[in-house]
Amino acid sequence: MFSLSNHRSHENKLPPLKVESTMVSEVVEVSGEDKYGTPRLPDGGYGWVVAVAIMVSYAITWGMLFWDNAQQGLLFGLGLGAGIANAGSGIGGLVLANTTRILIEHLGLRTSLIINGAIAGAILIPVIFLLRKGPAHADRSSEPLQLRWLVHPGFVWVCIWGFLAMMAYFLVMYTLASYATDGIGHSQAEGAALQSLFCAGLVVGRLGIGSILDLGGRINTTIILHILAGVSCWALWLPARSFALLAVFAIFNGCMGGSLWSTAAPVASRVVGSAHMVSALTIFWLSVALPAAVASPCAIALLEYSRNALGKQGADAYAISIAFGGSLFALSGLCLYGAKVYVQKSFKIFQIA
């Protein structure tokens, strides 16, 4: 995991570019489905082996290529399937937030990258060989780059929601540890602990949210989650001057703000239908690649503006970033209301959608 206090220069470009390249590669994966078939989970015991492997591989970055297909092979609700398939990223982050820092301190950056790469290869290679071609009669569209989704009256709101929520998510992730260490003077170990708690919140949130997503309405639940994520930035993070309050915020915001990864597919399916879900998700992941790439530079720019132009120091210098991130979360939830109106054909707020 990366923080602003330790990575001021070109190293800040690595995490967002890593995520952006993974999202763009989704187009390549979908493009190959028409020629080579759609990989899905084998049935029976091997299905669970592959599911675990996919969760771990996604935790180390590249499982996004497989996770939308994994959900289609599960027998239970799409929301719960998405939560399980995405919970691995929180587990991976929980482990790697601590182990990578220790490896760098004791073995150096080069060796730590080699070790992490070896772990990724050990997981991904078996996953690739265990995936197999899906049924030829599968009734769904997989053509990539169908730009019509960008002007779809319902799905355009899903893309706007994803754009804003992704920006807010990475602003929080890149700023939290830096705020603790650089803003209020906690140690690097405590900063890493906060990132671990944030990742633990991701695990709990993605599993828990996935289980209730189909019960409370996919769109309704997602709207509430992102508004709560925004409120937590204002009510918990902004006044936080102690590790205890930051820990509460890290867990809560990890649960709420990190829900985009497990709600994207269920929400897309609700708006465009399961037959077009993969095609629509291709455009969705492309639309959120840009905020994933620029979130870290934006966080740095806001911090430098607060210090240089406004003369703020310490925790006060981060206030503008925290308020901005909370506003993005809340606004993303409100934008998703447009998709809700499209689905239910009315402006009723409390109707399940």
C-alpha positions as CSV (number, residue, x, y, z in Angstrom):
1,M,0.0,0.0,0.0
2,F,1.2,3.5,-0.7
3,S,0.9,6.8,1.2
4,L,1.5,10.4,0.1
5,S,4.1,11.1,2.8
6,N,6.5,8.4,1.5
7,H,6.0,8.6,-2.3
8,R,6.0,12.2,-3.6
9,S,7.5,11.8,-7.0
10,H,7.1,9.3,-9.9
11,E,6.4,6.5,-7.5
12,N,3.0,7.9,-7.0
13,K,2.1,7.0,-10.5
14,L,2.6,3.2,-10.0
15,P,-0.5,2.3,-8.0
16,P,-3.0,4.1,-10.1
17,L,-1.4,3.0,-13.4
18,K,-1.5,-0.6,-12.1
19,V,-5.2,-0.3,-11.4
20,E,-5.9,1.6,-14.7
21,S,-4.1,-1.0,-16.8
22,T,-6.1,-3.8,-15.1
23,M,-9.3,-2.1,-16.0
24,V,-8.3,-1.5,-19.6
25,S,-7.3,-5.1,-19.9
26,E,-10.9,-6.1,-19.2
27,V,-11.6,-5.0,-22.8
28,V,-8.9,-7.4,-24.1
29,E,-10.5,-10.2,-22.0
30,V,-14.0,-9.6,-23.3
31,S,-12.6,-9.3,-26.9
32,G,-11.3,-12.8,-26.7
33,E,-14.5,-14.3,-25.5
34,D,-16.1,-14.4,-29.0
35,K,-13.1,-16.3,-30.4
36,Y,-12.1,-18.5,-27.6
37,G,-15.2,-18.8,-25.5
38,T,-16.2,-17.5,-22.1
39,P,-14.2,-19.0,-19.2
40,R,-16.3,-19.9,-16.3
41,L,-15.9,-21.9,-13.1
42,P,-15.9,-25.7,-13.4
43,D,-18.7,-27.4,-11.5
44,G,-18.3,-29.2,-8.2
45,G,-15.2,-29.2,-6.0
46,Y,-12.9,-27.6,-8.5
47,G,-15.3,-24.6,-8.7
48,W,-14.5,-23.8,-5.1
49,V,-10.8,-24.2,-5.7
50,V,-10.9,-21.8,-8.6
51,A,-13.1,-19.4,-6.6
52,V,-10.5,-19.2,-3.9
53,A,-7.7,-18.8,-6.4
54,I,-9.5,-16.0,-8.2
55,M,-10.1,-14.2,-4.9
56,V,-6.4,-14.4,-4.0
57,S,-5.3,-13.5,-7.5
58,Y,-7.5,-10.5,-7.5
59,A,-6.0,-9.5,-4.2
60,I,-2.6,-9.4,-6.0
61,T,-4.1,-7.2,-8.8
62,W,-4.9,-9.2,-11.9
63,G,-8.0,-11.2,-11.0
64,M,-10.2,-8.5,-12.3
65,L,-9.9,-10.3,-15.7
66,F,-11.8,-13.2,-14.3
67,W,-14.1,-11.9,-11.5
68,D,-17.1,-11.0,-13.7
69,N,-17.1,-14.5,-15.2
70,A,-16.7,-16.0,-11.8
71,Q,-19.9,-14.4,-10.6
72,Q,-21.8,-16.0,-13.5
73,G,-20.8,-19.4,-12.4
74,L,-22.1,-19.1,-8.9
75,L,-25.5,-20.5,-8.0
76,F,-26.6,-17.9,-5.4
77,G,-27.5,-14.2,-5.8
78,L,-25.3,-12.1,-7.9
79,G,-24.8,-9.6,-5.1
80,L,-23.4,-12.2,-2.8
81,G,-21.4,-13.7,-5.6
82,A,-19.8,-10.4,-6.3
83,G,-19.1,-9.8,-2.6
84,I,-17.3,-13.2,-2.3
85,A,-15.3,-12.8,-5.5
86,N,-14.1,-9.3,-4.5
87,A,-13.4,-9.9,-0.8
88,G,-10.0,-11.3,-1.7
89,S,-8.7,-7.9,-2.5
90,G,-9.3,-6.8,1.0
91,I,-7.6,-9.9,2.4
92,G,-4.7,-9.4,0.0
93,G,-4.4,-5.7,1.0
94,L,-4.6,-6.6,4.7
95,V,-1.6,-9.0,4.3
96,L,0.4,-7.0,1.8
97,A,0.0,-3.7,3.6
98,N,2.3,-5.1,6.3
99,T,4.4,-7.7,4.6
100,T,5.5,-5.5,1.7
101,R,6.7,-2.8,4.0
102,I,8.7,-5.4,6.0
103,L,10.2,-6.9,2.9
104,I,11.3,-3.5,1.6
105,E,12.9,-2.6,5.0
106,H,14.8,-5.9,5.2
107,L,15.4,-7.0,1.6
108,G,15.0,-3.9,-0.5
109,L,12.5,-2.8,-3.1
110,R,13.8,-4.9,-5.9
111,T,13.7,-8.2,-4.0
112,S,10.2,-7.4,-2.5
113,L,8.8,-6.8,-6.0
114,I,10.3,-10.1,-7.2
115,I,8.7,-12.0,-4.2
116,N,5.3,-10.4,-4.8
117,G,5.6,-11.2,-8.5
118,A,6.4,-14.8,-7.7
119,I,3.3,-15.0,-5.5
120,A,1.2,-13.6,-8.2
121,G,2.5,-16.1,-10.8
122,A,2.0,-19.0,-8.4
123,I,-1.6,-18.1,-8.1
124,L,-2.5,-16.9,-11.6
125,I,-1.0,-19.7,-13.6
126,P,-3.1,-22.5,-12.0
127,V,-6.2,-20.2,-12.3
128,I,-5.6,-19.8,-16.0
129,F,-5.4,-23.6,-16.6
130,L,-8.4,-24.4,-14.4
131,L,-10.7,-22.0,-16.2
132,R,-12.6,-23.6,-19.0
133,K,-14.9,-22.6,-21.9
134,G,-18.4,-21.8,-21.0
135,P,-21.6,-23.2,-22.7
136,A,-22.0,-22.2,-26.4
137,H,-25.7,-21.4,-25.8
138,A,-25.0,-18.7,-23.2
139,D,-27.4,-15.9,-24.0
140,R,-25.4,-12.8,-23.4
141,S,-23.6,-10.1,-25.4
142,S,-19.8,-9.9,-25.0
143,E,-18.8,-7.4,-27.8
144,P,-16.3,-4.9,-26.5
145,L,-16.4,-1.2,-26.8
146,Q,-20.1,-0.7,-27.5
147,L,-20.1,3.0,-27.0
148,R,-23.9,3.2,-27.0
149,W,-23.7,2.4,-23.3
150,L,-22.3,5.9,-22.7
151,V,-25.5,7.4,-23.9
152,H,-27.8,4.8,-22.5
153,P,-30.4,6.7,-20.4
154,G,-29.9,4.5,-17.4
155,F,-26.4,3.2,-17.6
156,V,-24.8,6.6,-18.1
157,W,-25.7,7.3,-14.5
158,V,-24.0,4.1,-13.5
159,C,-20.8,5.3,-15.3
160,I,-21.0,8.7,-13.6
161,W,-21.5,7.0,-10.2
162,G,-18.4,4.8,-10.8
163,F,-16.3,7.7,-11.9
164,L,-17.0,9.8,-8.8
165,A,-16.9,6.8,-6.4
166,M,-13.6,5.5,-7.8
167,M,-12.0,8.9,-7.4
168,A,-13.2,9.2,-3.8
169,Y,-12.1,5.6,-3.0
170,F,-8.5,6.1,-4.1
171,L,-8.3,9.6,-2.5
172,V,-9.2,8.0,0.8
173,M,-6.8,5.1,0.3
174,Y,-3.8,7.2,-0.7
175,T,-4.4,9.9,2.0
176,L,-5.4,8.0,5.1
177,A,-2.0,6.7,6.2
178,S,-0.3,10.0,5.2
179,Y,-2.8,11.9,7.3
180,A,-2.0,9.7,10.3
181,T,1.8,10.0,9.9
182,D,2.4,13.4,8.3
183,G,-0.7,15.2,9.6
184,I,-1.0,14.2,13.2
185,G,2.4,12.6,13.9
186,H,1.7,8.9,14.3
187,S,4.4,6.4,13.4
188,Q,4.8,4.5,10.1
189,A,3.7,1.3,11.8
190,E,0.5,3.0,13.0
191,G,-0.1,4.3,9.5
192,A,0.3,0.7,8.1
193,A,-2.1,-0.5,10.8
194,L,-4.7,1.9,9.6
195,Q,-4.3,0.6,6.1
196,S,-4.7,-2.9,7.4
197,L,-7.9,-1.9,9.2
198,F,-9.2,-0.2,6.0
199,C,-8.5,-3.5,4.1
200,A,-10.2,-5.5,6.9
201,G,-13.2,-3.2,6.4
202,L,-13.1,-4.1,2.6
203,V,-13.3,-7.8,3.5
204,V,-16.2,-7.4,5.9
205,G,-18.0,-4.9,3.8
206,R,-17.8,-6.8,0.5
207,L,-19.0,-10.0,2.1
208,G,-21.7,-8.4,4.2
209,I,-22.9,-6.0,1.5
210,G,-23.0,-8.7,-1.1
211,S,-25.3,-10.8,1.1
212,I,-27.9,-7.9,1.6
213,L,-27.6,-6.4,-1.9
214,D,-30.3,-8.5,-3.4
215,L,-32.6,-8.2,-0.3
216,G,-32.7,-4.4,0.0
217,G,-32.5,-3.6,-3.7
218,R,-29.2,-3.3,-5.5
219,I,-29.4,0.3,-6.5
220,N,-31.1,1.5,-3.3
221,T,-28.4,-0.2,-1.1
222,T,-25.6,1.2,-3.2
223,I,-26.9,4.7,-3.0
224,I,-27.2,4.5,0.8
225,L,-23.7,3.0,1.1
226,H,-22.0,5.8,-0.8
227,I,-23.8,8.5,1.0
228,L,-22.8,7.0,4.3
229,A,-19.2,6.8,3.1
230,G,-19.3,10.5,2.4
231,V,-20.8,11.3,5.8
232,S,-18.1,9.2,7.5
233,C,-15.4,11.4,5.9
234,W,-17.0,14.5,7.3
235,A,-18.1,13.2,10.6
236,L,-15.3,10.8,11.6
237,W,-12.2,11.6,9.6
238,L,-12.3,15.4,9.4
239,P,-12.3,15.9,13.2
240,A,-10.1,12.9,13.9
241,R,-6.9,13.7,16.0
242,S,-6.5,10.3,17.6
243,F,-5.6,6.8,16.4
244,A,-8.8,5.3,17.9
245,L,-11.1,7.5,15.9
246,L,-9.1,7.0,12.7
247,A,-9.3,3.3,13.2
248,V,-13.1,3.5,13.5
249,F,-13.2,5.5,10.3
250,A,-10.8,3.2,8.4
251,I,-13.0,0.1,9.2
252,F,-16.3,2.0,8.5
253,N,-15.2,3.6,5.3
254,G,-13.6,0.4,4.1
255,C,-16.9,-1.3,4.5
256,M,-18.9,1.5,2.8
257,G,-16.6,3.2,0.3
258,G,-15.0,0.0,-1.0
259,S,-18.3,-1.5,-2.0
260,L,-18.1,-0.3,-5.6
261,W,-16.1,-3.4,-6.6
262,S,-18.8,-5.7,-5.4
263,T,-21.8,-3.6,-6.4
264,A,-20.7,-2.7,-10.0
265,A,-21.8,-6.0,-11.6
266,P,-25.2,-6.3,-9.7
267,V,-26.1,-2.7,-10.4
268,A,-25.1,-3.0,-14.1
269,S,-27.2,-6.2,-14.4
270,R,-30.2,-4.4,-12.8
271,V,-30.0,-1.5,-15.3
272,V,-29.1,-3.3,-18.6
273,G,-30.1,-6.9,-17.9
274,S,-27.9,-9.9,-17.4
275,A,-27.6,-10.6,-21.1
276,H,-25.8,-7.3,-21.7
277,M,-23.9,-7.1,-18.3
278,V,-20.4,-8.1,-19.5
279,S,-20.6,-5.8,-22.5
280,A,-21.8,-2.9,-20.3
281,L,-19.2,-3.6,-17.7
282,T,-16.4,-3.2,-20.3
283,I,-17.4,0.4,-20.8
284,F,-17.9,0.8,-17.1
285,W,-14.3,-0.2,-16.2
286,L,-13.0,2.0,-18.9
287,S,-14.9,4.9,-17.6
288,V,-13.5,4.5,-14.1
289,A,-9.9,3.9,-15.3
290,L,-9.2,7.7,-15.5
291,P,-10.2,8.6,-11.9
292,A,-8.2,5.6,-10.7
293,A,-5.1,6.9,-12.5
294,V,-5.5,10.6,-11.4
295,A,-6.7,10.1,-7.8
296,S,-3.2,10.0,-6.4
297,P,-1.9,13.1,-8.3
298,C,-5.1,15.0,-7.3
299,A,-4.6,14.1,-3.6
300,I,-1.0,15.5,-3.8
301,A,-2.2,18.6,-5.7
302,L,-4.9,19.3,-3.1
303,L,-2.4,18.9,-0.2
304,E,0.2,21.1,-1.8
305,Y,-2.5,23.8,-2.6
306,S,-3.6,23.7,1.0
307,R,-0.1,24.2,2.3
308,N,1.3,26.6,-0.3
309,A,-1.7,28.7,-1.2
310,L,-3.8,28.5,1.9
311,G,-1.0,28.3,4.4
312,K,-2.4,25.2,6.3
313,Q,-0.2,22.9,8.2
314,G,-0.5,19.6,10.0
315,A,-3.9,18.0,10.1
316,D,-5.6,21.2,8.8
317,A,-3.7,20.8,5.5
318,Y,-5.6,17.6,4.8
319,A,-9.1,19.2,5.4
320,I,-9.7,20.1,1.8
321,S,-8.8,16.6,0.6
322,I,-11.0,15.0,3.2
323,A,-14.0,17.2,2.5
324,F,-13.5,16.7,-1.3
325,G,-13.4,12.9,-0.9
326,G,-16.6,12.9,1.2
327,S,-18.4,15.1,-1.3
328,L,-17.4,12.8,-4.2
329,F,-18.8,9.8,-2.3
330,A,-22.1,11.5,-1.5
331,L,-22.5,12.9,-5.0
332,S,-21.8,9.5,-6.5
333,G,-24.7,8.0,-4.5
334,L,-27.0,10.8,-5.5
335,C,-26.1,10.4,-9.2
336,L,-27.1,6.7,-9.0
337,Y,-30.6,7.9,-8.3
338,G,-30.8,8.6,-12.1
339,A,-30.4,4.9,-12.7
340,K,-33.0,4.1,-10.1
341,V,-35.5,6.4,-11.8
342,Y,-34.8,4.7,-15.2
343,V,-35.3,1.2,-13.7
344,Q,-38.5,1.8,-11.8
345,K,-40.0,4.3,-14.3
346,S,-40.8,6.7,-11.4
347,F,-39.3,9.1,-9.0
348,K,-40.3,7.2,-5.9
349,I,-37.5,7.2,-3.3
350,F,-38.5,4.2,-1.2
351,Q,-39.4,1.8,-4.0
352,I,-37.1,-1.2,-4.1
353,A,-34.8,-1.1,-7.2
